Amino acid sequence: MAEEFLRQVYAETEPGVPLPERLRQVRAEIDRVGTYTHTTHELVFGTRVAWRNSARCIGRLYWQSLQVRDLRHLHDPADIAQESVGHLRAATRGGKIRSTMTVFAPDAPGRPGPRIRNDQLVRYAGHRNPDGTVTGDPGQADFTDHVVGMGWPRPQPAGRFDVLPLLITGPDGRSRLFDVPPDAVHEVPLRHPEHPWFARLGLRWHSVPAISNMPLEIGGVVYPAAPFNGWYLDTEVGARNLADTDRYDLLPEIAKRLGLDTRSVRTMWRDRAMVELVRAVTYSFDADGVTMADHHSEAERFMTFLAKEEAAGRRCPADWSWIVPPMSGSQTPVFHRYYDEPDPDLRPAFLEPHGLRPRDDQG
């Protein structure tokens, strides 16, 4: 796996050390300690190609601009938490979001690397109520229960946008909780360009979608903690996070405020409410100067990326159900074709998320 990756590095870039010499170095290190260490050049190339290979990402046109924070010397959960907050600060830049990845210590023989259990560095808690409803994000209710069981003090009163703590597992398998400082979480209050009542709903969303529980594999080396972010697509927030029935489920409230007839789905009230919700999200991010892509423009850019990959002689695996936006799909060019099937063996790659483990309840 190391040799395959190194041959790709040398086929696409020009490292300073000749390939035969680098292969000898890597083989010797693997024979000696059971693994090997990527050079900075190899690490940066590997992270960027992992993004290029991400079959579920529509924003891959920018893969070469990924900023990589090389923190492979860090193992301790407290250090991981501190630099995860550092990642948020580095990526946010006052709203001019920068695609960023922070790479922490890899798994090694006899010593696993650290793991971040949150699916994103910033998520809002889901507080279960006695009547079965959830205040906040229902998609995070199980995780919220878990960290409360570990000792996280649930905010009083429970709010709809309470930022969850980071849950980080160290090399010894023990997990600890760390609060995310409020000033590291850049948020956008949501309002509508035409309806003043929308602002009074008190909605907001965080600016940086930093995925944090997907291990990164490069040349056989696995980095279990490698949080990364691009920037939000308008429909991610407006048509999924805030609209899905198992998330914030806001479409009924928006439709009511718009005066729509909700007695039958045939009135298209859900569709009309979703358009206005996505409009509000896009308008708010734009008004605050926070980077956000729209689904029409990003679909066009994905087609540009696809053409470039084909011109370079590379396959471009894509998961159609993720590439096509969840609103107005047929009005975008990505809807009208199929793609190479995702290849689970393609590397470098982000791996399936790691879930909670039995020892995660230990402080």
Residue frames as qw, qx, qy, qz and C-alpha x, y, z in Angstrom:
[[0.000, 0.885, 0.465, 0.000, 0.00, 0.00, 0.00],
 [0.306, -0.780, 0.123, 0.532, 2.87, 2.34, 0.77],
 [0.394, -0.147, 0.607, 0.674, 4.53, 1.56, -2.55],
 [0.226, 0.615, 0.677, 0.336, 1.32, 2.11, -4.49],
 [0.107, -0.941, -0.260, 0.190, 0.81, 5.48, -2.82],
 [0.381, -0.636, 0.303, 0.598, 4.42, 6.57, -3.33],
 [0.396, 0.146, 0.665, 0.617, 4.28, 5.70, -7.00],
 [0.101, 0.823, 0.527, 0.184, 1.20, 7.94, -7.26],
 [0.291, -0.862, -0.017, 0.414, 3.04, 10.75, -5.46],
 [0.390, -0.415, 0.500, 0.653, 5.93, 10.53, -7.90],
 [0.347, 0.416, 0.710, 0.449, 3.64, 10.22, -10.93],
 [0.023, 0.870, 0.449, 0.204, 1.81, 13.45, -10.09],
 [0.234, -0.965, 0.111, 0.037, 4.45, 15.53, -8.27],
 [0.662, 0.537, -0.364, 0.375, 8.22, 15.97, -8.12],
 [0.703, -0.706, 0.020, 0.082, 9.62, 15.15, -4.66],
 [0.039, 0.879, -0.475, -0.025, 13.24, 15.95, -3.96],
 [0.447, -0.386, 0.807, 0.013, 14.31, 12.35, -3.21],
 [0.407, 0.225, -0.732, -0.499, 14.35, 9.83, -6.10],
 [0.835, -0.175, -0.103, -0.511, 11.63, 7.19, -5.89],
 [0.826, 0.081, -0.542, 0.137, 13.95, 4.14, -5.51],
 [0.266, 0.258, -0.584, 0.722, 15.67, 5.81, -2.56],
 [0.477, -0.262, 0.224, -0.809, 12.36, 6.75, -0.93],
 [0.888, -0.086, -0.321, -0.318, 11.06, 3.19, -1.35],
 [0.652, 0.147, -0.624, 0.405, 14.18, 1.85, 0.37],
 [0.052, -0.290, 0.464, -0.836, 13.69, 4.28, 3.25],
 [0.688, -0.202, 0.032, -0.697, 10.06, 3.26, 3.71],
 [0.876, 0.007, -0.474, -0.084, 10.74, -0.48, 3.50],
 [0.461, 0.212, -0.631, 0.586, 13.51, -0.15, 6.08],
 [0.263, -0.260, 0.372, -0.851, 11.28, 1.82, 8.45],
 [0.825, -0.135, -0.160, -0.525, 8.43, -0.69, 8.12],
 [0.790, 0.095, -0.580, 0.175, 10.85, -3.56, 8.80],
 [0.283, 0.242, -0.573, 0.730, 12.16, -1.75, 11.86],
 [0.180, 0.039, 0.521, -0.833, 8.97, -0.42, 13.54],
 [0.233, 0.400, 0.884, -0.068, 6.01, -1.85, 11.60],
 [0.275, 0.874, 0.390, -0.092, 4.91, 1.42, 10.02],
 [0.527, 0.155, 0.155, 0.821, 6.42, 4.46, 8.32],
 [0.069, -0.698, -0.277, 0.656, 6.25, 8.24, 8.49],
 [0.478, 0.734, 0.377, 0.301, 5.00, 10.35, 5.61],
 [0.357, -0.007, 0.013, 0.934, 7.04, 13.35, 4.62],
 [0.179, 0.522, 0.306, -0.776, 5.22, 16.67, 4.78],
 [0.286, 0.312, -0.518, -0.743, 4.97, 16.62, 0.99],
 [0.236, -0.112, -0.944, -0.204, 3.45, 13.13, 1.01],
 [0.005, 0.438, 0.741, -0.509, 1.00, 14.04, 3.75],
 [0.251, 0.491, 0.054, -0.833, -0.26, 17.17, 1.99],
 [0.322, 0.198, -0.702, -0.604, -0.56, 15.33, -1.32],
 [0.170, -0.185, -0.967, 0.033, -2.38, 12.43, 0.35],
 [0.125, 0.472, 0.587, -0.646, -4.92, 14.64, 2.14],
 [0.319, 0.450, -0.180, -0.814, -5.70, 16.53, -1.04],
 [0.328, 0.110, -0.826, -0.445, -6.12, 13.37, -3.11],
 [0.015, -0.294, -0.904, 0.311, -8.38, 11.91, -0.40],
 [0.290, 0.532, 0.284, -0.743, -10.63, 14.92, -0.96],
 [0.328, 0.381, -0.548, -0.669, -10.36, 14.46, -4.73],
 [0.234, -0.006, -0.959, -0.159, -11.48, 10.84, -4.28],
 [0.220, 0.198, 0.693, -0.657, -14.47, 11.69, -2.04],
 [0.014, 0.293, 0.824, 0.485, -17.41, 10.30, -3.98],
 [0.129, -0.725, -0.668, 0.108, -20.00, 12.14, -1.87],
 [0.216, -0.632, -0.090, 0.739, -18.52, 15.63, -2.20],
 [0.485, 0.777, 0.370, 0.159, -19.77, 18.04, -4.88],
 [0.032, -0.989, 0.115, 0.083, -17.10, 20.65, -4.03],
 [0.852, -0.230, 0.272, 0.383, -14.01, 18.76, -5.17],
 [0.534, 0.773, 0.054, 0.339, -12.96, 21.34, -7.75],
 [0.108, -0.908, 0.280, -0.293, -10.96, 23.03, -4.99],
 [0.950, -0.272, -0.090, 0.126, -9.02, 19.94, -3.83],
 [0.701, 0.304, -0.171, 0.622, -5.61, 21.46, -4.59],
 [0.022, -0.674, 0.147, -0.723, -6.24, 24.45, -2.32],
 [0.775, -0.546, -0.315, -0.053, -6.75, 22.42, 0.87],
 [0.003, 0.740, -0.493, 0.459, -4.73, 23.88, 3.77],
 [0.858, -0.164, -0.481, 0.078, -3.12, 21.16, 5.90],
 [0.324, -0.766, 0.404, -0.381, -2.18, 21.60, 9.56],
 [0.754, 0.179, -0.616, 0.140, 0.40, 18.92, 10.33],
 [0.412, -0.603, 0.438, -0.524, 0.03, 18.09, 14.03],
 [0.855, 0.054, -0.507, -0.099, 1.01, 14.43, 13.91],
 [0.335, 0.273, -0.696, 0.574, 3.05, 14.81, 17.09],
 [0.407, -0.248, 0.356, -0.804, -0.12, 15.28, 19.18],
 [0.388, -0.131, -0.909, -0.077, -1.75, 12.30, 20.95],
 [0.079, -0.239, -0.714, 0.653, -3.20, 13.64, 24.21],
 [0.038, 0.690, 0.705, 0.157, -6.95, 14.42, 24.22],
 [0.163, -0.827, -0.214, 0.494, -6.40, 17.85, 25.78],
 [0.210, -0.416, 0.449, 0.762, -4.01, 18.77, 22.97],
 [0.153, 0.315, 0.808, 0.474, -6.40, 17.38, 20.36],
 [0.031, -0.807, -0.574, 0.135, -9.23, 19.49, 21.82],
 [0.195, -0.733, 0.039, 0.650, -7.11, 22.64, 21.90],
 [0.143, -0.288, 0.599, 0.734, -6.00, 22.24, 18.30],
 [0.142, 0.510, 0.811, 0.248, -9.48, 21.27, 17.12],
 [0.034, -0.884, -0.318, 0.341, -10.55, 24.67, 18.41],
 [0.230, -0.569, 0.387, 0.688, -7.50, 26.04, 16.62],
 [0.268, 0.202, 0.796, 0.503, -8.78, 24.38, 13.45],
 [0.094, 0.793, 0.602, -0.018, -12.09, 26.23, 13.77],
 [0.138, -0.847, 0.003, 0.514, -10.31, 29.54, 14.23],
 [0.285, -0.352, 0.602, 0.657, -7.95, 28.91, 11.30],
 [0.227, 0.342, 0.820, 0.399, -10.77, 27.84, 8.99],
 [0.063, 0.798, 0.558, -0.217, -13.26, 30.58, 9.91],
 [0.388, 0.036, 0.191, 0.901, -11.21, 33.73, 9.20],
 [0.155, 0.331, 0.217, -0.905, -14.09, 36.02, 10.11],
 [0.659, 0.491, 0.358, -0.443, -16.38, 34.31, 7.60],
 [0.503, 0.651, -0.482, -0.301, -13.97, 33.90, 4.68],
 [0.897, -0.232, 0.357, -0.119, -14.01, 30.14, 5.13],
 [0.242, 0.638, -0.708, -0.180, -10.85, 28.27, 4.15],
 [0.953, 0.024, -0.266, -0.142, -10.81, 24.56, 3.29],
 [0.088, -0.676, 0.652, -0.332, -8.68, 23.12, 6.07],
 [0.914, -0.159, -0.371, -0.045, -7.57, 19.76, 7.46],
 [0.259, -0.716, 0.573, -0.302, -5.78, 19.12, 10.73],
 [0.853, 0.119, -0.508, -0.025, -3.95, 15.79, 10.94],
 [0.537, -0.668, 0.431, -0.282, -3.22, 14.33, 14.37],
 [0.236, -0.465, 0.853, 0.032, -1.17, 11.27, 15.33],
 [0.673, 0.163, -0.568, -0.445, -1.71, 8.10, 13.25],
 [0.942, -0.260, 0.137, -0.163, -2.43, 4.60, 14.44],
 [0.292, 0.634, -0.713, 0.070, 0.81, 2.72, 15.02],
 [0.730, -0.058, -0.680, 0.040, 1.67, -0.80, 16.18],
 [0.514, -0.288, -0.632, 0.502, 0.80, -0.99, 19.87],
 [0.092, -0.408, -0.294, 0.859, -0.41, 2.60, 20.01],
 [0.241, 0.684, 0.635, 0.267, -3.69, 3.72, 18.43],
 [0.157, 0.260, 0.050, 0.951, -4.03, 7.33, 17.46],
 [0.180, 0.274, 0.511, -0.795, -6.53, 9.67, 19.12],
 [0.020, 0.435, 0.791, 0.429, -10.15, 9.75, 17.97],
 [0.236, 0.053, 0.168, -0.956, -12.74, 12.53, 17.90],
 [0.173, 0.313, 0.929, -0.094, -16.19, 11.01, 18.50],
 [0.330, 0.638, 0.249, -0.649, -18.27, 14.02, 17.39],
 [0.663, 0.448, 0.522, 0.295, -19.32, 13.78, 13.77],
 [0.337, 0.748, 0.058, 0.569, -18.53, 17.50, 13.39],
 [0.394, 0.052, -0.441, 0.804, -16.48, 19.82, 15.56],
 [0.259, 0.040, 0.260, -0.929, -19.56, 22.00, 15.97],
 [0.310, -0.352, -0.812, -0.347, -22.93, 20.37, 16.55],
 [0.389, -0.367, 0.174, -0.827, -26.02, 21.49, 18.45],
 [0.131, -0.037, 0.919, -0.370, -27.37, 19.39, 21.29],
 [0.517, -0.277, -0.566, -0.579, -30.66, 17.53, 21.12],
 [0.167, -0.154, 0.701, -0.676, -32.42, 17.64, 24.51],
 [0.317, -0.319, -0.855, -0.259, -35.16, 15.03, 25.02],
 [0.368, -0.270, 0.215, -0.864, -38.33, 16.30, 26.67],
 [0.370, 0.014, 0.839, -0.399, -40.74, 14.23, 28.81],
 [0.676, 0.450, 0.278, -0.513, -43.40, 14.39, 26.08],
 [0.807, 0.187, 0.496, 0.261, -41.07, 12.74, 23.55],
 [0.430, 0.892, 0.028, 0.139, -40.17, 15.91, 21.66],
 [0.740, -0.117, -0.018, 0.663, -36.61, 17.18, 21.33],
 [0.007, -0.981, -0.007, 0.193, -35.39, 20.71, 21.94],
 [0.205, -0.679, 0.580, 0.401, -32.53, 21.36, 19.54],
 [0.457, 0.445, -0.652, -0.409, -31.22, 18.89, 16.99],
 [0.917, -0.123, 0.220, -0.310, -32.91, 15.47, 17.18],
 [0.827, 0.444, -0.329, 0.108, -30.05, 14.07, 15.10],
 [0.304, 0.489, -0.617, 0.537, -27.76, 14.67, 18.10],
 [0.687, -0.523, 0.058, -0.501, -30.09, 13.42, 20.84],
 [0.965, -0.140, -0.184, 0.124, -28.28, 10.10, 21.37],
 [0.592, 0.336, -0.294, 0.671, -24.87, 11.79, 21.44],
 [0.214, -0.618, 0.174, -0.736, -26.24, 14.43, 23.83],
 [0.858, -0.442, -0.047, -0.260, -27.53, 11.73, 26.18],
 [0.892, 0.077, -0.252, 0.368, -24.11, 10.07, 26.03],
 [0.373, 0.413, -0.303, 0.774, -22.10, 13.15, 26.99],
 [0.489, -0.595, 0.092, -0.632, -24.63, 14.10, 29.68],
 [0.947, -0.281, -0.148, -0.046, -24.10, 10.61, 31.09],
 [0.746, 0.184, -0.260, 0.584, -20.37, 11.33, 31.13],
 [0.422, -0.525, -0.344, 0.654, -20.93, 14.47, 33.19],
 [0.155, 0.262, 0.261, 0.916, -21.57, 17.27, 30.70],
 [0.094, 0.432, 0.569, -0.694, -23.87, 19.76, 32.49],
 [0.210, 0.577, 0.678, 0.404, -26.92, 20.19, 30.32],
 [0.054, 0.179, -0.024, 0.982, -27.58, 23.93, 29.80],
 [0.099, -0.617, -0.747, 0.228, -30.47, 25.31, 31.81],
 [0.794, 0.283, 0.390, -0.370, -32.77, 26.13, 30.25],
 [0.602, 0.025, 0.675, 0.425, -32.05, 23.78, 27.38],
 [0.264, 0.657, -0.122, -0.696, -31.79, 25.70, 24.12],
 [0.838, 0.495, 0.192, -0.128, -32.21, 24.90, 20.43],
 [0.635, 0.684, -0.244, 0.263, -28.61, 25.77, 19.57],
 [0.580, -0.731, 0.360, -0.010, -26.45, 24.64, 22.49],
 [0.516, 0.622, -0.588, -0.017, -22.98, 23.69, 21.22],
 [0.966, -0.239, -0.101, -0.010, -21.96, 20.18, 22.25],
 [0.386, -0.752, 0.513, 0.149, -18.61, 19.45, 23.90],
 [0.563, 0.511, -0.634, -0.137, -15.88, 17.54, 22.09],
 [0.893, -0.302, 0.304, -0.135, -15.59, 13.87, 23.06],
 [0.454, 0.694, -0.558, -0.005, -12.04, 12.68, 22.44],
 [0.968, -0.238, 0.075, 0.022, -10.52, 9.25, 23.00],
 [0.074, -0.819, 0.562, 0.092, -6.81, 9.02, 23.73],
 [0.493, 0.412, -0.761, -0.092, -4.34, 6.24, 22.89],
 [0.075, -0.140, 0.893, -0.422, -5.20, 4.54, 26.21],
 [0.218, -0.371, -0.851, -0.303, -8.84, 4.14, 25.13],
 [0.152, -0.582, -0.592, 0.537, -10.15, 6.56, 27.74],
 [0.158, 0.634, 0.435, 0.620, -12.39, 9.43, 26.66],
 [0.224, -0.422, -0.366, 0.798, -12.68, 12.98, 27.94],
 [0.182, 0.834, 0.499, 0.149, -15.00, 15.91, 27.33],
 [0.352, -0.213, 0.021, 0.911, -13.90, 19.42, 26.36],
 [0.244, 0.812, 0.406, -0.342, -16.09, 22.49, 25.90],
 [0.488, 0.421, 0.333, 0.688, -15.75, 24.46, 22.68],
 [0.161, -0.392, -0.234, 0.875, -15.18, 28.15, 23.55],
 [0.360, 0.754, 0.495, -0.237, -18.08, 30.30, 22.33],
 [0.128, 0.840, -0.213, -0.483, -15.77, 32.71, 20.54],
 [0.218, -0.309, 0.823, 0.424, -14.47, 29.84, 18.37],
 [0.314, 0.433, 0.840, 0.092, -17.95, 29.08, 17.01],
 [0.104, 0.188, -0.216, -0.952, -18.86, 31.57, 14.30],
 [0.252, 0.474, 0.837, -0.103, -22.63, 31.61, 13.79],
 [0.056, -0.142, -0.388, -0.909, -25.00, 33.32, 11.39],
 [0.330, 0.368, 0.599, -0.630, -28.40, 34.57, 12.67],
 [0.205, 0.273, 0.799, 0.495, -30.96, 33.67, 10.03],
 [0.282, 0.559, 0.294, -0.722, -33.34, 36.21, 8.50],
 [0.523, 0.483, 0.655, 0.253, -35.29, 36.54, 5.27],
 [0.249, 0.031, 0.241, 0.938, -34.90, 39.28, 2.63],
 [0.248, -0.365, -0.423, -0.791, -38.66, 39.94, 2.55],
 [0.641, -0.548, -0.477, -0.247, -40.29, 38.57, 5.72],
 [0.067, -0.646, 0.461, -0.605, -39.39, 40.39, 8.97],
 [0.830, -0.388, 0.145, -0.374, -41.04, 37.65, 11.05],
 [0.901, 0.210, -0.348, 0.152, -38.35, 35.19, 10.01],
 [0.293, 0.504, -0.534, 0.613, -35.69, 36.86, 12.18],
 [0.513, -0.451, 0.330, -0.652, -38.01, 36.60, 15.19],
 [0.949, -0.055, -0.275, -0.147, -37.87, 32.79, 14.93],
 [0.475, -0.753, 0.452, -0.054, -34.44, 33.01, 16.57],
 [0.968, 0.166, 0.123, 0.141, -32.77, 30.61, 14.15],
 [0.016, 0.850, -0.497, -0.171, -29.04, 30.47, 13.51],
 [0.985, 0.130, 0.009, 0.115, -26.41, 28.13, 12.11],
 [0.543, -0.633, 0.354, 0.422, -22.66, 27.70, 12.52],
 [0.384, 0.807, -0.258, -0.367, -20.38, 28.73, 9.67],
 [0.167, 0.568, -0.796, -0.129, -17.84, 25.88, 9.45],
 [0.952, -0.031, -0.010, -0.304, -18.89, 22.28, 8.62],
 [0.092, 0.634, -0.763, 0.091, -15.85, 20.48, 10.04],
 [0.936, -0.054, -0.290, -0.194, -16.23, 16.69, 9.71],
 [0.153, -0.712, 0.611, -0.310, -14.33, 15.08, 12.57],
 [0.734, -0.252, 0.587, -0.232, -15.08, 11.35, 12.90],
 [0.892, 0.449, -0.011, -0.058, -13.89, 10.01, 9.51],
 [0.665, -0.472, 0.412, 0.407, -10.42, 8.41, 9.64],
 [0.450, 0.800, -0.302, -0.257, -8.02, 9.30, 6.85],
 [0.867, -0.150, 0.414, 0.234, -6.02, 6.53, 5.18],
 [0.379, 0.846, -0.336, -0.164, -2.93, 7.32, 3.12],
 [0.490, 0.540, -0.681, 0.056, -0.65, 4.60, 1.83],
 [0.711, -0.148, -0.678, 0.117, -1.71, 2.12, 4.50],
 [0.233, -0.044, -0.534, 0.812, -1.30, 4.59, 7.37],
 [0.249, -0.702, -0.609, -0.273, -4.54, 5.51, 9.18],
 [0.081, 0.152, -0.313, 0.934, -4.99, 8.89, 10.83],
 [0.164, -0.524, -0.835, 0.035, -8.11, 8.38, 12.99],
 [0.084, -0.827, -0.335, 0.444, -8.36, 12.07, 13.95],
 [0.339, -0.003, 0.395, 0.854, -8.16, 14.32, 10.90],
 [0.225, 0.734, 0.504, -0.396, -10.95, 16.93, 11.03],
 [0.272, 0.030, 0.483, 0.832, -11.54, 18.70, 7.74],
 [0.271, 0.698, 0.475, -0.461, -13.88, 21.31, 6.31],
 [0.276, 0.368, 0.446, 0.768, -14.90, 23.02, 3.14],
 [0.206, 0.069, 0.236, -0.947, -17.78, 25.45, 3.33],
 [0.443, 0.347, 0.729, -0.390, -21.51, 24.95, 3.45],
 [0.028, -0.243, -0.694, -0.677, -23.79, 24.42, 0.47],
 [0.365, -0.170, 0.094, -0.910, -27.04, 26.36, 0.89],
 [0.772, -0.156, -0.400, -0.469, -29.21, 23.24, 0.67],
 [0.523, 0.033, -0.763, 0.378, -27.16, 21.42, 3.33],
 [0.011, -0.070, -0.542, 0.837, -28.43, 23.87, 5.91],
 [0.434, 0.109, 0.056, -0.892, -31.79, 24.97, 4.50],
 [0.752, 0.099, -0.391, -0.521, -33.06, 21.79, 2.83],
 [0.713, -0.002, -0.690, 0.127, -31.56, 19.19, 5.17],
 [0.309, 0.013, -0.654, 0.690, -30.36, 20.32, 8.62],
 [0.222, 0.088, 0.337, -0.911, -33.27, 22.68, 9.23],
 [0.614, 0.116, -0.246, -0.741, -35.90, 20.92, 7.08],
 [0.450, 0.048, -0.888, -0.089, -35.54, 17.14, 7.52],
 [0.682, -0.506, -0.242, -0.468, -38.30, 15.66, 9.66],
 [0.863, -0.338, -0.280, 0.248, -35.74, 13.89, 11.85],
 [0.458, 0.115, -0.190, 0.861, -33.74, 17.12, 12.31],
 [0.021, 0.165, 0.316, -0.934, -35.18, 20.59, 13.02],
 [0.091, 0.501, 0.847, 0.154, -38.32, 19.93, 10.93],
 [0.025, -0.405, -0.198, 0.892, -39.04, 23.64, 10.36],
 [0.025, -0.169, -0.640, -0.749, -41.11, 23.42, 7.18],
 [0.199, -0.651, -0.729, -0.073, -44.51, 23.26, 8.97],
 [0.265, -0.696, -0.278, 0.606, -43.67, 26.40, 10.97],
 [0.152, -0.254, 0.367, 0.882, -42.37, 28.25, 7.90],
 [0.053, -0.357, -0.765, -0.533, -45.45, 27.26, 5.89],
 [0.217, -0.725, -0.620, 0.208, -47.75, 28.47, 8.66],
 [0.227, -0.611, -0.044, 0.757, -45.97, 31.83, 8.78],
 [0.070, -0.107, 0.563, 0.816, -46.21, 32.10, 5.00],
 [0.558, 0.270, 0.259, -0.741, -49.96, 31.42, 5.16],
 [0.327, 0.232, -0.802, -0.442, -49.76, 28.30, 3.01],
 [0.855, -0.106, -0.018, -0.508, -52.47, 25.65, 2.86],
 [0.001, -0.451, 0.885, -0.112, -50.95, 22.64, 4.64],
 [0.773, -0.003, 0.394, -0.497, -54.02, 20.41, 4.52],
 [0.934, 0.284, 0.212, 0.033, -52.65, 18.41, 1.59],
 [0.547, -0.401, 0.438, 0.590, -49.18, 17.81, 0.23],
 [0.499, 0.500, 0.568, 0.423, -50.69, 18.46, -3.20],
 [0.041, 0.988, 0.143, -0.041, -50.61, 22.18, -2.48],
 [0.704, 0.412, -0.191, 0.546, -46.82, 21.88, -2.61],
 [0.351, -0.916, 0.034, -0.189, -46.56, 23.68, 0.72],
 [0.808, -0.434, 0.206, 0.342, -43.43, 21.77, 1.67],
 [0.661, 0.335, 0.261, 0.619, -41.71, 22.72, -1.59],
 [0.082, 0.846, 0.140, 0.509, -42.66, 26.38, -1.27],
 [0.567, -0.819, 0.082, -0.034, -41.61, 26.57, 2.38],
 [0.841, -0.196, 0.209, 0.459, -38.29, 24.89, 1.59],
 [0.494, 0.580, 0.173, 0.624, -37.46, 27.43, -1.12],
 [0.170, -0.894, 0.001, -0.416, -38.04, 30.29, 1.31],
 [0.770, -0.611, 0.137, 0.127, -36.01, 28.59, 4.03],
 [0.782, 0.070, 0.217, 0.580, -33.06, 28.06, 1.68],
 [0.243, 0.774, 0.139, 0.568, -33.44, 31.67, 0.48],
 [0.448, -0.875, 0.044, -0.178, -33.23, 32.86, 4.07],
 [0.838, -0.371, 0.195, 0.350, -30.12, 30.80, 4.77],
 [0.650, 0.343, 0.232, 0.637, -28.33, 32.00, 1.62],
 [0.020, 0.868, 0.125, 0.480, -29.35, 35.62, 2.19],
 [0.596, -0.801, 0.061, -0.022, -28.15, 35.55, 5.81],
 [0.814, -0.209, 0.226, 0.493, -24.75, 34.03, 5.03],
 [0.482, 0.534, 0.240, 0.652, -24.27, 36.49, 2.17],
 [0.166, -0.911, -0.114, -0.361, -25.34, 39.46, 4.29],
 [0.652, -0.730, 0.185, 0.091, -22.84, 38.49, 7.00],
 [0.298, 0.785, -0.537, -0.076, -20.03, 37.92, 4.50],
 [0.606, -0.325, 0.722, -0.080, -19.75, 34.20, 5.29],
 [0.206, 0.326, -0.787, -0.482, -18.69, 31.86, 2.51],
 [0.625, 0.198, 0.688, -0.312, -21.52, 29.65, 1.27],
 [0.011, -0.095, 0.763, 0.640, -22.00, 27.94, -2.09],
 [0.669, 0.237, 0.202, -0.674, -25.36, 27.70, -3.84],
 [0.723, 0.037, 0.690, 0.011, -26.47, 24.43, -5.38],
 [0.672, 0.723, 0.154, -0.049, -26.75, 25.76, -8.94],
 [0.196, 0.875, -0.443, 0.008, -23.25, 27.26, -9.08],
 [0.445, -0.496, 0.744, -0.046, -21.64, 24.34, -7.28],
 [0.825, 0.264, 0.497, -0.047, -23.23, 21.86, -9.68],
 [0.570, 0.814, -0.109, 0.023, -21.67, 23.76, -12.58],
 [0.070, -0.785, 0.610, -0.086, -18.30, 23.71, -10.84],
 [0.723, -0.200, 0.658, -0.068, -18.57, 19.98, -10.26],
 [0.815, 0.532, 0.230, 0.018, -18.98, 19.47, -13.99],
 [0.281, 0.872, -0.388, 0.099, -15.79, 21.49, -14.47],
 [0.446, -0.550, 0.696, -0.123, -14.03, 19.25, -11.96],
 [0.853, 0.152, 0.493, -0.077, -15.33, 16.17, -13.76],
 [0.671, 0.739, -0.044, 0.050, -14.00, 17.42, -17.10],
 [0.022, 0.821, -0.555, 0.131, -10.58, 18.12, -15.58],
 [0.641, -0.331, 0.683, -0.117, -10.38, 14.66, -14.05],
 [0.853, 0.387, 0.349, -0.013, -11.33, 13.01, -17.32],
 [0.465, 0.849, -0.238, 0.082, -8.74, 15.13, -19.17],
 [0.188, -0.700, 0.670, -0.158, -6.12, 13.93, -16.67],
 [0.580, 0.188, -0.777, -0.157, -7.07, 10.32, -17.42],
 [0.041, -0.080, 0.829, -0.551, -8.54, 9.70, -13.98],
 [0.301, -0.498, -0.785, -0.214, -11.83, 8.07, -13.02],
 [0.152, -0.280, 0.252, -0.914, -14.17, 10.29, -11.04],
 [0.284, -0.366, -0.885, 0.056, -16.31, 8.15, -8.72],
 [0.229, -0.175, 0.151, -0.945, -19.41, 9.92, -7.47],
 [0.052, 0.365, 0.889, -0.272, -22.43, 8.94, -5.41],
 [0.041, -0.439, -0.512, -0.737, -25.35, 10.31, -7.44],
 [0.414, -0.715, -0.556, -0.090, -27.62, 10.57, -4.41],
 [0.481, -0.626, -0.170, 0.590, -25.12, 12.88, -2.67],
 [0.332, -0.040, 0.322, 0.886, -23.98, 14.89, -5.68],
 [0.104, -0.542, -0.549, -0.628, -27.48, 15.86, -6.81],
 [0.079, -0.175, 0.408, -0.892, -28.79, 18.61, -4.49],
 [0.023, 0.350, 0.898, -0.266, -31.87, 17.89, -2.35],
 [0.277, 0.721, 0.365, -0.520, -33.80, 20.76, -3.94],
 [0.487, 0.788, -0.101, -0.363, -34.39, 21.48, -7.64],
 [0.640, -0.312, 0.629, 0.312, -32.13, 18.61, -8.61],
 [0.641, 0.458, 0.548, 0.282, -33.33, 18.42, -12.23],
 [0.217, 0.974, 0.064, 0.031, -32.47, 22.11, -12.66],
 [0.298, -0.774, 0.520, 0.207, -28.78, 21.36, -12.16],
 [0.594, 0.536, -0.547, -0.247, -26.47, 19.64, -14.67],
 [0.072, -0.366, 0.905, -0.205, -25.35, 16.97, -12.18],
 [0.683, 0.120, 0.509, -0.510, -28.84, 15.41, -12.28],
 [0.757, 0.517, -0.041, -0.397, -28.78, 14.47, -15.94],
 [0.608, 0.487, -0.627, 0.009, -26.04, 11.85, -16.03],
 [0.914, -0.404, -0.033, 0.024, -24.57, 8.93, -14.11],
 [0.010, -0.843, 0.526, -0.112, -21.05, 8.60, -12.74],
 [0.536, 0.267, -0.781, 0.175, -18.37, 6.02, -12.04],
 [0.755, -0.538, -0.351, -0.134, -19.49, 3.94, -9.06],
 [0.321, -0.812, 0.424, -0.242, -17.77, 4.75, -5.76],
 [0.764, 0.260, -0.567, 0.165, -14.78, 2.46, -5.25],
 [0.694, -0.711, 0.012, -0.116, -14.41, 1.35, -1.60],
 [0.873, -0.175, 0.080, 0.448, -10.81, 0.34, -2.27],
 [0.419, 0.743, 0.017, 0.522, -9.72, 3.69, -3.72],
 [0.597, -0.659, -0.117, 0.443, -6.95, 5.33, -1.69],
 [0.094, -0.027, -0.617, 0.781, -6.08, 7.82, -0.28],
 [0.373, -0.494, -0.590, -0.518, -9.54, 8.12, 1.22],
 [0.369, -0.309, 0.447, -0.755, -11.69, 9.11, 4.15],
 [0.238, -0.081, -0.968, -0.002, -13.00, 5.94, 5.80],
 [0.466, -0.597, -0.551, -0.352, -16.39, 5.21, 7.32],
 [0.250, -0.690, 0.292, -0.613, -16.91, 7.09, 10.59],
 [0.395, -0.004, -0.846, 0.357, -15.91, 5.39, 13.83],
 [0.507, -0.641, -0.363, -0.448, -18.71, 5.17, 16.36],
 [0.429, -0.670, 0.406, -0.450, -18.80, 5.23, 20.13],
 [0.596, 0.169, -0.775, 0.129, -17.03, 2.43, 21.93],
 [0.673, -0.543, -0.503, 0.011, -17.82, 0.80, 25.30],
 [0.584, -0.307, -0.301, 0.689, -15.02, 2.67, 27.10],
 [0.143, 0.499, 0.193, 0.833, -16.29, 6.04, 25.93],
 [0.473, -0.773, -0.294, -0.303, -18.17, 6.49, 29.18],
 [0.739, -0.394, -0.213, 0.504, -14.92, 6.71, 31.16],
 [0.028, 0.999, 0.012, 0.044, -13.75, 10.18, 32.07]]
